[in-house]
């Protein structure tokens, strides 16, 4: 397996920017890894906040212990709108695609 294919697979399947590390493109790798990690951390933070709010509502008896009640509560709970969660997801997807396209750009230069 050649280096460029290995780098593309690493970025596509493991984590964006890891393929750049294998090609010794350290600045690009750092930018992509940090650029992907920040929205991922913010996304997880908001998901955990929403889950904690719903758990607190369940403990206080405000919502029932059935799937539909919990699902409705997750969709309506304050503390991070679904639009913000979607924005983080789209940003992460965009960075992932940019990482893959950049691997092919770098490969063509060698």
C-alpha positions as CSV (number, residue, x, y, z in Angstrom):
1,X,0.0,0.0,0.0
2,X,1.5,3.3,-1.0
3,X,1.8,6.3,1.4
4,X,-0.9,8.5,-0.2
5,X,-3.5,5.7,-0.1
6,X,-2.6,4.9,3.5
7,X,-2.9,8.6,4.4
8,X,-6.3,8.9,2.7
9,X,-7.6,5.9,4.6
10,X,-6.3,7.1,7.9
11,X,-8.0,10.5,7.4
12,X,-11.2,8.9,6.1
13,X,-11.6,6.1,8.6
14,X,-9.7,7.1,11.8
15,X,-9.7,10.9,12.3
16,X,-9.3,13.9,10.0
17,X,-5.6,15.0,10.0
18,X,-4.1,11.7,10.9
19,X,-3.3,11.0,7.3
20,X,-1.4,14.3,7.2
21,X,0.7,13.2,10.1
22,X,1.7,10.1,8.2
23,X,2.8,12.3,5.3
24,X,4.7,14.5,7.7
25,X,2.5,17.6,7.0
26,X,2.5,18.6,10.6
27,X,1.0,22.1,10.2
28,X,-1.9,20.8,8.1
29,X,-2.4,17.9,10.5
30,X,-2.5,20.2,13.5
31,X,-5.0,22.6,11.9
32,X,-7.3,19.8,10.8
33,X,-7.2,17.9,14.1
34,X,-7.9,21.0,16.2
35,X,-10.5,22.2,13.7
36,X,-12.3,18.9,14.0
37,X,-11.9,18.4,17.7
38,X,-13.3,21.8,18.8
39,X,-16.8,21.4,17.3
40,X,-16.8,17.7,18.4
41,X,-16.1,18.7,22.0
42,X,-18.8,21.4,21.9
43,X,-21.2,18.9,20.4
44,X,-20.6,16.4,23.1
45,X,-20.8,19.1,25.8
46,X,-24.3,20.1,24.6
47,X,-25.5,16.5,24.2
48,X,-24.4,15.8,27.8
49,X,-26.1,19.0,29.1
50,X,-29.4,18.0,27.4
51,X,-29.2,14.5,28.7
52,X,-28.5,15.7,32.3
53,X,-31.5,18.1,32.1
54,X,-33.8,15.2,30.9
55,X,-32.5,12.9,33.7
56,X,-33.2,15.6,36.2
57,X,-36.8,16.0,34.9
58,X,-37.2,12.2,35.1
59,X,-36.0,12.1,38.7
60,X,-38.4,14.9,39.6
61,X,-41.3,13.1,38.0
62,X,-41.9,15.8,35.4
63,X,-41.7,13.4,32.5
64,X,-42.6,9.7,32.3
65,X,-40.3,6.7,31.9
66,X,-41.4,5.8,28.4
67,X,-39.5,6.3,25.2
68,X,-41.9,8.8,23.6
69,X,-41.8,11.1,26.7
70,X,-38.1,11.0,26.9
71,X,-37.8,11.6,23.1
72,X,-40.1,14.6,23.3
73,X,-38.2,16.0,26.3
74,X,-34.9,15.7,24.4
75,X,-36.3,17.6,21.5
76,X,-37.8,20.4,23.6
77,X,-35.3,20.8,26.4
78,X,-33.5,24.2,26.6
79,X,-29.7,24.3,26.7
80,X,-28.6,24.0,23.2
81,X,-31.0,24.0,20.3
82,X,-31.1,21.2,17.7
83,X,-30.0,23.8,15.1
84,X,-26.8,24.4,17.0
85,X,-26.1,20.6,17.3
86,X,-26.7,20.3,13.5
87,X,-24.3,23.2,12.8
88,X,-21.6,21.5,14.8
89,X,-22.3,18.2,12.9
90,X,-22.1,20.0,9.5
91,X,-18.9,21.7,10.4
92,X,-17.3,18.4,11.5
93,X,-18.4,16.9,8.2
94,X,-17.0,19.8,6.2
95,X,-13.6,19.5,7.9
96,X,-13.6,15.8,7.3
97,X,-14.2,16.3,3.6
98,X,-11.6,19.1,3.5
99,X,-9.0,16.7,5.1
100,X,-9.7,14.1,2.4
101,X,-9.5,16.6,-0.5
102,X,-6.3,18.0,0.9
103,X,-4.8,14.5,1.1
104,X,-5.4,14.1,-2.6
105,X,-4.0,17.6,-3.3
106,X,-0.9,16.8,-1.4
107,X,-0.6,13.4,-3.1
108,X,-0.7,15.0,-6.6
109,X,2.2,17.3,-5.6
110,X,4.6,14.4,-4.8
